Amino acid sequence: MRTTTYCYTWDLARLGVETTLDQIAGEGFDAVDLAATYHPIDAVSPRDGFELFAEGRGAVYFPARAERYGAIKPRIYPSDAITAAWPRAADHAAKIGLGLNSWTITLFQPWIGDLDRRYARVMPGGGAQASGVCAANEDVRAYIAAICADVADQFGVGVLRLEAVLPYAHDFDWMRPRVMVMIPAFARMLSNLCFCGACTARGAASGLDVARIRATVNAVVGAAVHAGADDADRTAALLGDAELIAYAENHVRASIELVTGIGEAVGDQAVLATNVGNPYRALLGEARDDALVGEFLDAVGQIDISPTDPEENRRVAALNARRTTPHAMSTLCIVGRHDESVATAAQRVSSRGVNTKDVREEAGLGVREFTLYNYGLITDAEVRIFREAIARL
């Protein structure tokens, strides 16, 4: 089994690049997944004290070269000590035989939306999100392809691990959410659809009545919220709404184009790895959704499966197995401890430690790479728990 560990650039810089990489290699890891870009975060590291790192809008954490970019220029984190960790890590990892991968956040970059609200995702009701941008926008796709090519070209990374390339939940990682009503499952899926200028233009170019689609979505979501449940008759009708289905498919195809564009920009310099799931399966149906997942598989070289969705993992693994040459698969492992009185949902997940049953099931699906989250956020004791769980395989 192959093992890697996520690591924040700021933690590596604070703890000592060379010293920390030596320790990671000495603990048996094959590679480090180093953050090249990141979303808003408040993170506490228990290593060498109790250190808080906070960044409110997301940033780029390596010395990106501005001349390589078009309309969107990288927002480089204003600390030379932190951004310099990347070239130092590349040099030292090569010396000690430790693999170096780029952990790259893509669409969940609020600072891009701050530059121009046209880049932001727009909910069916018309509100532009503050948290993420849309893959349908050509400037956004060009920027993300450029940032990936830049880090691959500068540092010779083995894998570009892409996070957040897919359409995600409309309320994904809102900073201070105020949602006091329950949104039923089918309505919630519809609320994830984007109606930014790029998405509506795509819809119109496809011959779709975007205004009618949008009005339908808003009516169905509103009714479901007030009723407290999805309406079975309305849901059945929407499953036959060819225009709505085509609009959702357009939304997913924008993400496929994003990944394809990254692959064209990077070439054979690095392997692309990402999650290939899709939030619209209940609307599109199994056959159409499987076809879209197949297109995602064609665009990447490795699959990252989720530790929280075993059913989705089995489906993706089965589709991957049908390929002439199946991709390698990796999965994330979370281990940690928390105070029950203040635990967040993410911390409650981490409190389970490494579930040996889940790890064995993932290995049975063909997973041969297990990635520990996150080296700077845990102690050596948690690292040992992870290593022991993988050794038991």
N, C-alpha and C positions, 0 to 999 in steps of 0.2 A: 504493500500500500504506500502511496505517496502522500506526504503531508506538507501543508503550507500554513502560514499564519498571516492574517491581516495585521497591518501596523500603520498607525497614523504617522505622518511625516513629522509632526511637531513633537510626538513622543520620542521618535528616533533621534531628533536633533537634541532634545533636552537630556536624554539619557546617555547620549554618546553614540554616534553612528557606528563606528568600528566595534566598540565594546558590545553593543547590543546585537549587532549582526553575528559577532563571534558566539555570543550566548545562544542565539536562535539556532545557529548551525550546530553548536555543541549539544543542543537538546534533541537533535535528530530531524529537524525540519529540512525539507528539500528546497524550499523557496520561501521568500517573503513577498506578500502582496502589499505593496506600498502605495498609500493614497497619493494620486497625482492631482485629483480634483476632489472637492468634498462639498457637501450641502451644509446648511446651518447646523451647528452642533454646540452643546455644552457637555463636555466630557471630563470626567475625573479619572486621573491615573493614580493607582495606589503604589506605583513603583518609585522608589527613592523619594518618599514623602507622600503628600496628598495634594496633587497638582490639578488645578482646573484650567482647561483650555476652552475658550468661548469664541465663536465666530457666528454672527447673526445672519449673514446672507449667502454664505458659501464663497469659495475662492479656488484658485489654482495654486498648487503647492510645489511647483517646480519652476525653474527659470525658463518659462515659455518665451519664444522668440516672436515678438510682435509683428515682424515683417511677413510672417507666414500666414497671417489671418486677414479676413475680409471685413465685412460690416461689423462683426462682433470681435472685439479684441479681448484677450484674456484678462480677467481681474486677478492679478497675482497678489498673493498674500504679502503684506508689507513687512516681511522679516527675512533679511538675507540669510540669517542663521538657519531658518527653517527651509527655505527653498534650496539652499546649498546642500541640504541633506540628500537630495536626489543624486547629484553627480558623485558625491562622496560614497553613497550607498552603491551606486553602479560600479565604481572602481573597486571598493572593498569586497563586494559580493563576488565579483569576477575573480579576485585574488584567492578567496577561500572556497570557491566552488559552490556557492549558495545561489540558487536561482533567484532572479528578480522579476517580479510581475508588476504591472501597473493596475491598481484598483482605481477605476475611473467612473465617477458619477456623471451621468449624461443629462437627462431632462430635469432632474430635481435640482435646479440651479436658480434660485430666486434672483440673484444679482443680474442675470440676463434679462429677466422681465423688468427689472428696474431701469435698464437701459432704454427699453422701448416696450410699451404694453402690448404692441402687436405680436410680440414673441410669446406672450403668456397664454396659457390655456384659458378658455372661456366656457363657463358652465352654461347649460341650456337656458337658464334664466337671464343670462347676459353678463354676469359678474366675472371679471377677469381675476384669475387666481394670483395670489402673491407668492405661491410656493414653487410653481413649476412652469416649464415652457413646453411648446408643442413641436413634435417631430415633423409635422406637416409644413412648418415654416422652412423655406430654403436656406435662409441665413443661419438658422439654428443648426440644421443638418451640416452645413458647410463648416461652421465653427467646431462642432463636435468631431467631425472627421479630421479637421486640422489639428485639434488638440491631441488626438490619438496618434496621428502621424508624427507630430512634434516629439512626443515623449518616446515613441518607438525609435525614431531616428536618432535622438540624442543619446539614449541609454541602453539600447539593445535589449529590451525586455523580452522575456519568453512568451508571456501571455498578457493580453489586454483584457482584464476582467471588467466588463461593462455592466454597470448597475443603472437601473431605471430607464431602460430603453423602451419599455412597453407602456401602453396606456395604463395608468394606475388609478386607484380610487380617487374620486373627486376631492376627498378630504384627507388625502395622504399626507401625514406629518405636518398638518397645520400647527402653527406655533402655539396659539392660544384659542382653541376651537370653542365655539358657542353653538352647539347643536343639541337642542333639548327635546327633539322629537325622534322617534324611531322611523327609519326609512326602510321599508320592506325590501327583500333581496332583489327582486326583478326591477323595481323602481330604482334601487340604488345602482344597479348595473347601468340603467339608462342615464342616470345622472352623471356617469363618468364620461359620456360623450362630450367631445369638444366642439364648440361653435366659434372658434377664432376665425379671423379673416382668411387664413390659409385653408382651414378645413371647409369653410362654407364655399370658398372658391373651387376647391376640389369637387365638392358635391355638385355645384352648379355645372362644372365642366363635364361631369359624368351624366348630366341630364336629369339630376335629381331635384325635386321640389323641396329645397332646404327649408324654406319658411314653413311648409306644411309639416315636415319631419320635426322641426323644432317645436311647433305648436303641439303636436301629438305627444312628444316627450314630456313637455311641461304639464300637459293636462293629465297624463298618466301618473307622473311622479306626484303631482299635487293631490290627486284623488287618493293615491295609495297612502300618502302620509296622513291625510285626514281620516281615512278609514282604518289605518293601522294595519293594513294587509294589502297584498297585491290582489287585484281583481282577476279571477280566473278567466272570465270571458274576454276581458281586455288583453290579458297576456296571450291568450290563444290567437286573438286577432293580430297582434303584433308579430307573432311567429310567422305569419303569412304576409307581412308588410315588406315587399321586396325592396322598396326604396330605403326604408329604415335599416334593413339588413345590409344593403350596399353601402350606406353611409358609415355604419359601424366597421365594415370591412375596410373601407377607405382609411379609417382611423388607424387600424392595425397595419395596413400596408405602408403607411407613413413611417412606422417604426422599422419595418422590414427594409425600406429604402434607406433609413438612417444607418442601419447596420451594414447594408450592402455598400453604402458610400464610405463608411469607415474602412471596410475591407479593401475597397479600391484605393483609398489613400494610403493605407498601411502596406499593402502588398504582402509579400512573404516575410516581412520583418518580424511579425509576431502573430501568435494564434489569437483569434477572437473568441472569448467565452462570455456567455450571458444566459439568463433565464429565457425560456422560449414559450412560456405560458401566455394565455390570452383571457382577458376578463369578459369577453362577450360570447363565450361558448353557449350559454343558455339561449341566446338570441340567434346565433348563426346556425346552430345545429352541429352535430358531431362531424359530419362529412366535410362541411365547409371549414370548420375550425381545424380539423386534422390537416386539411390542405394548407391552411395558413401556417400552422406549426411546421409543416414540411418545408415551406418557403423560408421560415426562420432557420431551420436546420441547414438549409443550403447556404445560408449567409454566414454561418459561424463555423468554427473549427473545434469547439468544445462546448459542452452543456453544463451550466450551473443549475442544479436542481434545488428546490426549496426544502428546508428541513421541517416546514410546517404543513405541507400538503402532500401526504403520501399518495392519494389517489391521482393527483396531477403527475406526480413523479412516475407512477407506474405507466400512465398513458404516454408520457414523453419518452420513457425508456423503451416502450414497445414500438413507437414510431421510429425511434433511433435505430432499433435493432433491425428494422426492415431495410435500412439503407445498405447499399452495396458495401460501403465502408463506414461502419458506425463511428460516431464521434466518441472521444473520451468524455467521461462524466465526472463532475466534482460536486461536493456538497459542503454546506456550512455547518460547523459544529459550535454550539454555544454552551459554555460552562461558566457558572458564577455563583455568587452568594448575595443575599440582600436582606434588608430589614423588612419583615413582613408588614410593618405598619406604614411604610412609605413606598411600597413596591409599585412600579409602573407595570403596564401590561408586558413590556419587553423584558423587564426584570423578572416577572413571574415565569415567563418562558425560560429564562436563563437559570432559574432556581432548580430546574429539573436535572441540571448537569448534563452529561453526555448519556443519552438513553441508549444502552447497549442494544436493545431490541431494534430501535430505529436504525442504528448504525449497521447492524447485520442485514436488515432489510434493504438498505441502500446499497450495501456491498453486493447483495443478491441481484440487484437491478443492473449491476455492472459498474457502479461507482468505484473508482480506484484512487481518487484523490479526495482527502478530507482536509478542510480548511478551518483552522481555529480562529474564532472571533473573540477577542481582539487582543493582541499581545500586550499593548500598553495599558489596557483596562482591567487586567486580571493579575493575580499574583502567581508566583512559581507553583503554588499548591494547585491552582486550577490547571496550569500547564501539565502538571504530572497526572491529573485526573484524565485529561485528554489523551496523553501519551499512553497511559495504561489501557484506556478503552480501545484505542486503535491496535495496541499490541495484542489484545484478546481476540482480534479478528484472525 
